[in-house]
């Protein structure tokens, strides 16, 4: 994954919103959004799958964990013999330990540069970590952006997607309308002026190619493979989470949409054993037009997904 925004408790109606693009070579074998097990007997996770290395860039577990991964663009420090970073998300989703314990062994495992957003909603916690020597940072309520540098690094496409995500959440009357606005934002192909581009060591021509939210290399070998949304809505007295994925071919055309609906997810962090079990509908697939219509949904209130830090009550 190369670009995402994460909104935590920014909206009383939509307490969790993720909008993300995965950029990759089209020759790399990939499975679309589905429930799958990393290994025989393992608990299934929901997400896409890299069939070359067997990992994923985005996934969630029925127990309330979420993992999101981006690479850090640093060609001078890249080790071609390093293990696949796609293993990290499945390992986080399957881990029993807390994020600080997980991070101690992950950061020392020889991976090339990466960012990890790791949430455990059953504990009411979400962290960002970067294996450039920093300790995991506990995230509070807010809107965050991430690409191939640190959290909230002011790259033009990160800043633009944050603005459009905030506007989409505020202006949307329902899940489908919000999804439409976010998919439009992820499809932005505008290239910023050269003086606004980061310098990551790949040269100005490649910086221009990688600068838009939605990427296509001139030779059509590399680009945005899929756009994924996670939208949680408060419905009645519980959460309903919608996971939507649009996947793309090199030549454009109609996008393929997959969608899963999870009832009672994320779990309430203080519900304990009495929390309702997650109910996951089947992943459905269809061809969609980027200008598809929207259906408003009923407005309601929502409680916080995050546990207030020790010694402080949230107002």
Protein Blocks (a to p, Z undefined) as FASTA:
>chain_A
ZZdcddehkbfklmbccdddddddfklccdddddddfbghiacddddddfknopafbdcd
fkopacdddddddfklpcfkbccfklmmmmmmmpmbdfklmmmmmmmnopacdddddddf
knopacdddfehpacddddeddddddfbcehiacfklmmmmmmmmmmmmmpgbfklmmmm
mmmmmmpcbdcdfklpccehnojklmmmmmpmbdcdfklpaccfbdcddddddehjbccd
ddddddddfkgpjddddddddehiacdfklmmmlccddddddddddddfkbccddddddd
dddfbdcdehiacZZ
